[in-house]
Amino acid sequence: MIRRLRIKFVCINMAIVLVMLCAMFLTVYFLTRQNLERRGVDFLKTAAEDPSLLQTATEDPLHPPYLVLEVERDGQIRILAVGGMQIEDPGQLAKAAEAAEKPTGVLQEYHLRYYRTATPEARRLVFTDMSGERWAMEGMVETAILIGCAGLVVFFFISVFLAWWAVRPVEEAWKGQRQFVADASHELKTPLTVILANADMLQGSEGLTGQTRQRVENIAAESHQMRGLVESLLELARTDSGIPREQMASLDFSALTERALLPFEAVFFENGHLLKGEITPDLWVVGSRRHLSQVVEILLDNANKYAAPNGAVEVGLRREDKGRCLLWVRSQGPAIHEGDLERIFRRFYRTDAARSASGSYGLGLSIADGIVREHKGKIWAESGEEGNTFFVRLPLDRGRQAS
């Protein structure tokens, strides 16, 4: 949980920085482009008004290459001024500029910016080469990309440090809560054992009146339910602490699922449920045998509790692409509300609060979710016309896949 919180913190920070950098660079890009275009158009208008002013700037290295043409009424074309441009056919340029709709614009096929105006004697056309502008914009884009990448790398390490610093109080609080749950569960286990032992002894003794015996049976029933809750809390604390590496090994998940089904066949039969299995053999995963068996048992127990009378329960396991396998448990019963499909994996959350009296504490699916996450998998639920289906996706053992 803490690791996911840190990753989320870093991702959010990086997304914010990326959006801000893109917004700034795009703003600078468009403002610079507009400024260059405005300066280019101003230069064209100045050249059109008095071409003789351009002759003094011909040797200026920052001066854009230009060409000023004048088209007389009889169609003759005269070159009034030229600087740094190699033009083979001025007539073709003049036709292209005069055919354009706007008085100023860009001739993309020639990479030139043009401006046309009319004088009392003729029509005047001015052209400038846009190569310098394009080089400037391309250089600015390359520089912006380099600066942006360097900034993102630097801010990534800053975000990692900030995530560690900001989440540290949450991590300490989480550890304290986890330790409290484990300690409290251990402390409650001893007195519950004593209560259960005495209740069992009283139930076996003679001479109890009907009312007294009923009270003893109530004490025993509530104590058994309390012990189940304490054991679930202990298992939840163990799951939060992570699965030790020494418990992780390559195992046949298909055989494990089939073995987990055997004890439930009688249970489903007694409750009037039809159990169907469709297990693809020889699917191997890397994981803890005890914990993965617990996941299958939790899903089967959940299906048994919530399946409709005489409803069918289907269990399947198949291979998927990208080196994964998919386990599903489908039960016919009341559909889970769409808003509850994600909340049912939260701790102590139950769609039906009355289920607590039957031994459902809202911890089973939360424990299964923690175990699946420790195995780098995913668990989720779907509800439809066929019933409620719980899915578990796990990565297959690559070593077994290669062999």
VEXDREN-2710 file (C-alpha; in Angstrom, 1 decimal):
% VEXDREN-2710
k/r/px/py/pz
1/MET/0.0/0.0/0.0
2/ILE/2.7/2.5/1.0
3/ARG/4.7/1.6/-2.1
4/ARG/1.6/2.2/-4.3
5/LEU/1.0/5.5/-2.5
6/ARG/4.6/6.7/-3.2
7/ILE/4.3/5.6/-6.9
8/LYS/1.0/7.5/-7.2
9/PHE/2.6/10.6/-5.6
10/VAL/5.5/10.5/-8.0
11/CYS/3.2/10.0/-11.0
12/ILE/1.0/12.9/-10.1
13/ASN/3.9/15.2/-9.6
14/MET/5.5/14.2/-12.8
15/ALA/2.2/14.6/-14.7
16/ILE/1.7/18.1/-13.3
17/VAL/5.3/19.1/-14.2
18/LEU/5.0/17.6/-17.7
19/VAL/1.7/19.5/-18.3
20/MET/3.3/22.7/-17.0
21/LEU/6.4/22.3/-19.1
22/CYS/4.4/21.5/-22.3
23/ALA/2.2/24.5/-21.6
24/MET/5.2/26.8/-21.2
25/PHE/7.1/25.5/-24.2
26/LEU/4.0/25.7/-26.4
27/THR/3.3/29.2/-25.3
28/VAL/6.9/30.3/-26.0
29/TYR/6.8/28.5/-29.3
30/PHE/3.7/30.1/-30.6
31/LEU/4.6/33.6/-29.3
32/THR/8.1/33.3/-30.9
33/ARG/6.5/32.1/-34.2
34/GLN/4.0/35.0/-34.2
35/ASN/6.8/37.4/-33.4
36/LEU/8.9/36.1/-36.3
37/GLU/5.9/36.3/-38.7
38/ARG/5.1/39.8/-37.6
39/ARG/8.7/40.9/-38.1
40/GLY/8.8/39.2/-41.5
41/VAL/5.6/40.9/-42.6
42/ASP/6.9/44.3/-41.4
43/PHE/10.1/43.8/-43.3
44/LEU/8.1/42.9/-46.5
45/LYS/5.9/46.1/-46.1
46/THR/9.0/48.2/-45.6
47/ALA/10.7/46.7/-48.7
48/ALA/7.5/47.3/-50.7
49/GLU/7.3/51.0/-49.8
50/ASP/11.0/51.8/-50.6
51/PRO/13.2/49.0/-52.1
52/SER/16.2/51.4/-52.1
53/LEU/16.4/51.2/-48.3
54/LEU/17.3/47.5/-48.5
55/GLN/20.5/48.1/-50.4
56/THR/22.2/49.4/-47.2
57/ALA/21.4/46.2/-45.4
58/THR/22.6/43.7/-48.0
59/GLU/25.8/42.8/-46.2
60/ASP/24.0/42.3/-42.8
61/PRO/24.3/38.6/-41.9
62/LEU/21.0/38.8/-40.0
63/HIS/19.2/40.3/-42.9
64/PRO/16.9/37.7/-44.6
65/PRO/17.4/37.1/-48.3
66/TYR/14.9/39.1/-50.2
67/LEU/13.6/39.9/-53.7
68/VAL/11.5/42.8/-54.9
69/LEU/9.7/42.5/-58.2
70/GLU/7.5/45.0/-60.1
71/VAL/4.9/43.9/-62.6
72/GLU/4.0/46.6/-65.0
73/ARG/0.7/47.0/-66.7
74/ASP/1.9/45.4/-69.9
75/GLY/3.1/42.3/-67.9
76/GLN/6.7/43.1/-67.9
77/ILE/8.6/42.1/-64.7
78/ARG/11.4/44.1/-63.4
79/ILE/13.7/43.3/-60.5
80/LEU/13.9/46.3/-58.2
81/ALA/16.1/44.8/-55.5
82/VAL/17.6/41.5/-54.6
83/GLY/19.8/40.3/-51.7
84/GLY/21.1/36.8/-51.1
85/MET/18.5/35.0/-53.2
86/GLN/19.2/32.8/-56.2
87/ILE/16.1/33.1/-58.5
88/GLU/16.0/31.3/-61.8
89/ASP/12.4/32.3/-62.9
90/PRO/11.1/35.5/-61.3
91/GLY/8.0/35.2/-63.5
92/GLN/6.9/31.9/-61.9
93/LEU/7.2/33.5/-58.5
94/ALA/5.2/36.5/-59.6
95/LYS/2.4/34.2/-60.9
96/ALA/2.3/32.2/-57.7
97/ALA/2.1/35.3/-55.5
98/GLU/-0.6/36.9/-57.7
99/ALA/-2.6/33.7/-57.7
100/ALA/-2.7/33.6/-53.9
101/GLU/-5.9/34.7/-52.2
102/LYS/-4.4/36.8/-49.5
103/PRO/-2.1/39.8/-50.1
104/THR/0.4/38.3/-47.7
105/GLY/1.3/34.7/-46.9
106/VAL/3.6/31.9/-47.5
107/LEU/4.5/30.0/-50.8
108/GLN/5.1/26.6/-49.3
109/GLU/6.5/25.1/-52.5
110/TYR/9.2/27.8/-52.6
111/HIS/9.7/28.2/-48.8
112/LEU/9.1/32.0/-49.3
113/ARG/7.0/34.6/-47.6
114/TYR/5.4/37.1/-50.0
115/TYR/3.7/40.5/-49.9
116/ARG/1.9/42.1/-52.8
117/THR/0.7/45.7/-53.1
118/ALA/-0.3/48.1/-55.9
119/THR/1.3/51.3/-56.9
120/PRO/-0.1/53.9/-59.3
121/GLU/2.3/52.6/-62.0
122/ALA/2.4/48.9/-61.4
123/ARG/2.0/46.0/-58.9
124/ARG/4.9/45.3/-56.5
125/LEU/5.8/41.9/-55.1
126/VAL/8.2/41.3/-52.3
127/PHE/9.6/37.9/-51.2
128/THR/11.8/36.8/-48.3
129/ASP/13.5/33.5/-47.7
130/MET/12.0/31.7/-44.6
131/SER/15.0/29.3/-44.1
132/GLY/16.3/31.4/-41.3
133/GLU/13.0/31.4/-39.5
134/ARG/12.6/27.7/-39.8
135/TRP/16.1/27.0/-38.5
136/ALA/15.5/29.3/-35.6
137/MET/12.2/27.5/-34.7
138/GLU/13.8/24.0/-35.1
139/GLY/16.7/25.0/-32.9
140/MET/14.3/26.4/-30.3
141/VAL/12.3/23.1/-30.4
142/GLU/15.4/21.0/-30.0
143/THR/16.6/23.2/-27.1
144/ALA/13.2/23.0/-25.5
145/ILE/13.1/19.2/-25.7
146/LEU/16.6/18.9/-24.2
147/ILE/15.8/21.3/-21.4
148/GLY/12.4/19.6/-20.8
149/CYS/14.0/16.1/-20.6
150/ALA/16.7/17.3/-18.3
151/GLY/14.2/19.0/-16.1
152/LEU/12.0/15.9/-16.0
153/VAL/14.9/13.8/-14.9
154/VAL/15.9/16.2/-12.2
155/PHE/12.3/16.6/-11.0
156/PHE/11.8/12.8/-11.0
157/PHE/14.5/12.4/-8.3
158/ILE/13.1/15.4/-6.4
159/SER/9.7/13.8/-6.6
160/VAL/11.0/10.5/-5.3
161/PHE/12.6/12.3/-2.3
162/LEU/9.4/14.3/-1.7
163/ALA/7.3/11.1/-1.9
164/TRP/9.5/9.4/0.6
165/TRP/9.4/12.4/2.9
166/ALA/5.6/13.1/2.5
167/VAL/4.5/9.5/2.9
168/ARG/6.7/8.7/5.8
169/PRO/4.2/9.8/8.5
170/VAL/1.5/7.7/6.7
171/GLU/3.9/4.7/6.6
172/GLU/4.5/5.0/10.4
173/ALA/0.8/5.3/11.1
174/TRP/0.1/2.3/8.9
175/LYS/2.8/0.2/10.6
176/GLY/1.4/1.3/14.0
177/GLN/-2.1/0.3/12.9
178/ARG/-0.9/-3.1/11.6
179/GLN/1.0/-3.8/14.7
180/PHE/-2.0/-2.8/16.8
181/VAL/-4.2/-5.2/14.9
182/ALA/-1.7/-8.0/15.3
183/ASP/-1.1/-7.4/19.0
184/ALA/-4.8/-6.9/19.8
185/SER/-5.6/-10.1/17.9
186/HIS/-3.0/-12.1/19.9
187/GLU/-4.2/-10.6/23.2
188/LEU/-7.8/-11.5/22.4
189/LYS/-7.0/-15.0/21.3
190/THR/-6.0/-16.2/24.8
191/PRO/-9.2/-15.1/26.7
192/LEU/-11.3/-16.4/23.9
193/THR/-9.7/-19.8/24.1
194/VAL/-10.4/-19.8/27.9
195/ILE/-14.0/-18.8/27.3
196/LEU/-14.6/-21.4/24.7
197/ALA/-13.0/-24.1/26.9
198/ASN/-15.2/-23.2/29.8
199/ALA/-18.3/-23.0/27.6
200/ASP/-17.6/-26.5/26.2
201/MET/-17.2/-27.9/29.7
202/LEU/-20.4/-26.3/30.8
203/GLN/-22.3/-27.7/27.8
204/GLY/-21.1/-31.2/28.7
205/SER/-22.0/-30.9/32.3
206/GLU/-25.3/-32.2/33.7
207/GLY/-27.9/-30.4/35.8
208/LEU/-28.2/-27.3/33.7
209/THR/-31.7/-25.9/33.3
210/GLY/-33.1/-25.2/29.9
211/GLN/-32.6/-21.4/30.2
212/THR/-29.1/-21.7/31.6
213/ARG/-28.1/-24.2/28.9
214/GLN/-29.4/-21.8/26.2
215/ARG/-27.3/-19.0/27.6
216/VAL/-24.2/-21.2/27.7
217/GLU/-24.8/-22.2/24.0
218/ASN/-25.2/-18.5/23.1
219/ILE/-21.8/-17.7/24.8
220/ALA/-20.2/-20.6/22.9
221/ALA/-21.7/-19.4/19.6
222/GLU/-20.7/-15.8/20.0
223/SER/-17.2/-16.9/21.2
224/HIS/-16.7/-19.0/18.1
225/GLN/-17.8/-16.1/15.9
226/MET/-15.4/-13.8/17.8
227/ARG/-12.5/-16.3/17.3
228/GLY/-13.2/-16.3/13.6
229/LEU/-13.0/-12.6/13.5
230/VAL/-9.7/-12.6/15.5
231/GLU/-8.2/-15.2/13.2
232/SER/-9.2/-13.1/10.2
233/LEU/-7.6/-10.1/11.7
234/LEU/-4.4/-12.0/12.3
235/GLU/-4.4/-13.3/8.7
236/LEU/-4.9/-9.7/7.5
237/ALA/-2.0/-8.5/9.6
238/ARG/0.2/-11.2/8.2
239/THR/-0.8/-10.4/4.6
240/ASP/0.0/-6.7/5.2
241/SER/3.4/-7.7/6.4
242/GLY/4.1/-9.3/3.1
243/ILE/4.8/-12.9/2.1
244/PRO/8.4/-14.0/3.0
245/ARG/10.6/-14.8/0.0
246/GLU/11.3/-18.3/1.3
247/GLN/7.6/-19.2/0.9
248/MET/7.6/-18.3/-2.8
249/ALA/8.3/-21.2/-5.1
250/SER/7.2/-22.6/-8.4
251/LEU/3.9/-24.5/-8.0
252/ASP/1.3/-26.2/-10.2
253/PHE/-1.6/-23.8/-9.8
254/SER/-4.0/-26.1/-11.7
255/ALA/-3.4/-29.0/-9.2
256/LEU/-3.7/-26.5/-6.3
257/THR/-7.1/-25.3/-7.6
258/GLU/-8.4/-28.8/-8.0
259/ARG/-7.3/-29.8/-4.5
260/ALA/-9.0/-26.7/-3.1
261/LEU/-12.2/-27.8/-4.8
262/LEU/-12.4/-31.2/-3.2
263/PRO/-13.4/-30.1/0.4
264/PHE/-16.1/-27.8/-1.0
265/GLU/-17.9/-30.5/-3.1
266/ALA/-19.8/-31.8/-0.1
267/VAL/-20.5/-28.3/1.2
268/PHE/-22.0/-27.2/-2.1
269/PHE/-24.0/-30.4/-2.3
270/GLU/-25.5/-30.0/1.2
271/ASN/-26.5/-26.4/0.3
272/GLY/-28.1/-27.5/-3.0
273/HIS/-25.5/-25.9/-5.3
274/LEU/-24.2/-27.5/-8.4
275/LEU/-20.4/-27.2/-8.7
276/LYS/-18.8/-27.2/-12.1
277/GLY/-15.1/-27.1/-12.7
278/GLU/-13.1/-26.4/-15.9
279/ILE/-9.4/-26.4/-15.0
280/THR/-6.7/-26.2/-17.7
281/PRO/-3.9/-28.6/-16.5
282/ASP/-0.2/-27.8/-16.0
283/LEU/-0.4/-24.1/-15.3
284/TRP/2.6/-23.1/-13.1
285/VAL/3.0/-19.9/-11.2
286/VAL/5.5/-18.6/-8.6
287/GLY/3.9/-18.1/-5.3
288/SER/3.1/-19.3/-1.8
289/ARG/1.1/-22.5/-1.8
290/ARG/-0.7/-21.7/1.4
291/HIS/-1.7/-18.2/0.4
292/LEU/-2.9/-19.1/-3.1
293/SER/-4.9/-22.0/-1.7
294/GLN/-6.4/-19.4/0.7
295/VAL/-7.4/-17.2/-2.2
296/VAL/-9.2/-20.1/-3.9
297/GLU/-10.9/-21.1/-0.7
298/ILE/-12.1/-17.5/0.0
299/LEU/-13.7/-17.2/-3.4
300/LEU/-15.3/-20.6/-3.1
301/ASP/-16.6/-19.8/0.4
302/ASN/-17.9/-16.5/-0.8
303/ALA/-19.7/-18.2/-3.7
304/ASN/-21.2/-20.7/-1.3
305/LYS/-22.6/-18.0/1.0
306/TYR/-24.0/-15.7/-1.7
307/ALA/-25.2/-18.2/-4.4
308/ALA/-28.9/-18.5/-4.9
309/PRO/-30.7/-21.7/-3.7
310/ASN/-30.1/-24.5/-6.2
311/GLY/-27.9/-22.1/-8.2
312/ALA/-24.8/-23.3/-10.1
313/VAL/-21.2/-22.4/-9.2
314/GLU/-18.6/-22.5/-11.9
315/VAL/-14.9/-22.6/-11.3
316/GLY/-12.4/-22.2/-14.2
317/LEU/-8.7/-21.7/-14.8
318/ARG/-7.3/-21.1/-18.3
319/ARG/-4.1/-19.8/-19.9
320/GLU/-4.1/-16.2/-21.3
321/ASP/-1.7/-14.3/-23.6
322/LYS/1.3/-12.4/-22.4
323/GLY/2.3/-15.2/-20.0
324/ARG/-0.7/-15.0/-17.6
325/CYS/-3.4/-17.3/-16.3
326/LEU/-7.0/-16.4/-15.3
327/LEU/-9.0/-18.0/-12.5
328/TRP/-12.7/-17.3/-12.2
329/VAL/-15.5/-18.3/-9.8
330/ARG/-19.0/-17.6/-11.0
331/SER/-22.1/-18.0/-8.9
332/GLN/-25.8/-17.6/-9.7
333/GLY/-27.3/-15.2/-7.3
334/PRO/-28.5/-11.6/-6.7
335/ALA/-26.4/-9.2/-8.8
336/ILE/-23.9/-7.1/-7.0
337/HIS/-24.6/-3.4/-7.5
338/GLU/-22.2/-1.7/-9.8
339/GLY/-21.0/0.7/-7.1
340/ASP/-20.2/-2.2/-4.8
341/LEU/-18.0/-4.1/-7.3
342/GLU/-14.9/-2.2/-6.1
343/ARG/-15.9/-1.6/-2.5
344/ILE/-16.4/-5.3/-1.7
345/PHE/-12.6/-5.6/-1.5
346/ARG/-12.4/-3.0/1.2
347/ARG/-12.0/-4.1/4.8
348/PHE/-15.1/-4.8/6.8
349/TYR/-17.3/-3.9/3.8
350/ARG/-20.3/-6.1/3.3
351/THR/-23.2/-5.5/0.8
352/ASP/-25.4/-7.2/3.4
353/ALA/-24.7/-6.3/7.0
354/ALA/-26.8/-9.3/8.2
355/ARG/-24.1/-11.6/6.8
356/SER/-22.0/-10.9/9.9
357/ALA/-24.2/-13.3/11.9
358/SER/-23.2/-16.1/9.5
359/GLY/-19.5/-15.6/9.9
360/SER/-18.9/-13.0/7.2
361/TYR/-16.8/-10.1/8.6
362/GLY/-16.0/-8.4/5.3
363/LEU/-12.3/-9.4/5.5
364/GLY/-12.1/-12.4/3.2
365/LEU/-12.0/-10.5/-0.1
366/SER/-9.7/-7.9/1.4
367/ILE/-7.3/-10.7/2.4
368/ALA/-7.5/-12.3/-1.1
369/ASP/-6.8/-8.9/-2.6
370/GLY/-3.7/-8.4/-0.5
371/ILE/-2.4/-11.9/-1.4
372/VAL/-3.0/-11.5/-5.1
373/ARG/-1.2/-8.1/-5.1
374/GLU/1.8/-9.7/-3.3
375/HIS/1.9/-12.2/-6.2
376/LYS/1.9/-9.3/-8.7
377/GLY/-1.6/-10.2/-9.9
378/LYS/-5.0/-8.6/-10.1
379/ILE/-8.4/-9.5/-8.6
380/TRP/-11.7/-8.0/-9.6
381/ALA/-15.4/-8.7/-9.8
382/GLU/-18.0/-8.5/-12.5
383/SER/-21.8/-8.9/-12.4
384/GLY/-24.1/-9.7/-15.2
385/GLU/-27.0/-11.9/-16.3
386/GLU/-24.9/-15.1/-15.8
387/GLY/-24.3/-14.2/-12.2
388/ASN/-21.5/-12.7/-10.1
389/THR/-18.0/-13.6/-11.2
390/PHE/-14.7/-13.1/-9.4
391/PHE/-11.5/-13.1/-11.5
392/VAL/-7.9/-13.6/-10.4
393/ARG/-5.1/-13.0/-13.0
394/LEU/-1.6/-14.2/-12.1
395/PRO/1.6/-14.2/-14.1
396/LEU/2.8/-17.7/-15.1
397/ASP/6.2/-19.1/-14.2
398/ARG/8.5/-18.0/-17.0
399/GLY/11.0/-20.8/-16.2
400/ARG/8.3/-23.4/-16.6
401/GLN/7.0/-21.7/-19.8
402/ALA/10.5/-21.8/-21.3
403/SER/11.1/-25.4/-20.5
END
